[in-house]
Structure formats: C-alpha cells, structure tokens
C-alpha cells in the first residue's frame, strides 16, 4: 500500500469500519510510514475537535450569501469576471 491509498482509507480506519481486505496492508503501511501515522493522528484530533463543538440548530446568517458567492464563482456559464459566456455545442 502506498501513501495515497492509505490516506483514502484513514476515515474508515478511524471509524473502525475498514474492510478486512485492506486491514493488514493498512496496518503494515502505518507501521512503516511515519508521515502517514502523523497524518492519521492529525485527522483523529481534528475529528475529535469538530465533534466537541456545539451543534447549532439555526442556520448561519451568512449561509445564503455564501451559497450565492459559491454559485457565482463556480458557475461554468460565467467567465472570471462573472459575465455570461457562450457555451460551445
């Protein structure tokens, strides 16, 4: 197993639902690769920190504004200045 493959499986490993077909090679890679061990630990800490945050029921007051900006920025029918572009057939 290489690093990108291990990184793809880290979420499942943290959730203890890593398919058994990958467990041995994942464990071997973790034993050999200090970079992936560090990355996995940072991922665990990040998840723990996020899970400890209070869960609000209200929506952010900026939610609509953020969605609008996101839509504008990633709209394939607009150029980098927000102008409509012709779509090629």
N, C-alpha and C positions, 0 to 999 in steps of 0.2 A: 504494500500500500504506500502511496506517496502522500505528500502533504495536502494537496488539493482534495484528494479523496477522503483523507481523514477529517479535514475541515467540513466537508459536506456531511459527514456522519456525526459530528460533535453534538448537534442538537438532540439527536436520537440517543446518543450515549448519555447525555445529561438527564434526559427524561427516562432513562433506563428502558428504552424500547428499541435498542439497536438490534437489528436482525441477527440471529445466531450465526448466519453465514459470514458475517463481517466481524464478529466479536474478536476472534483470535488474531486476525490481521490488524485490526484496530489496536488491540492491546499491545501487540508486538511493535507497531509503529510508535505508540505512545511511550513505550519503554526505551526506544532508540532515539526519539526526536525531542530534544529539549524545547525547541521552538513551538512545536505543537502542544506540548504539555503546558507551556506558558499561555498559549492562546486559549486552550481549553479552560485553564484556571480563570483567565480574564472573562471568558464567556460565562462561566459559572457565577463569578462575582457580579457581573453585570445583570444577569437574570435575577439573582437574589436581591440586588438593589432595586430593580424595577418592580419585583413582586412585593417589596416592602412599602412601596408608595401607596398612598391612599387612592382608592378607586372612586373617582367622582362620577356622579350620575349626570351632571349637567355637561353640556357641550361647550367647548371653548368659545368665547365671544368672537374670536378671530377665525373660526372654522370656515365660514362662508368665504371670507376674504382669502384665506389660504387656498381653498379649493379653486376659486376663481383664478388666482395667480398661477397655480399649478396648471390649470387647464389652458391658460393663455400661453404659458411657457412651453408646454409640450404638445401644442396643437399642430399637427403636421400640415394643416392648411394655411398656416401663417408663417411669415418669414421672421428673422430675428428681431425685427422692429415691431412685430405684431400686426403687420399688414397681411391681408389675404393674398394667397398665391394661387396660381393656376395649377390644377392637378393634371399631370400627364395621363393620357389614356393608355 
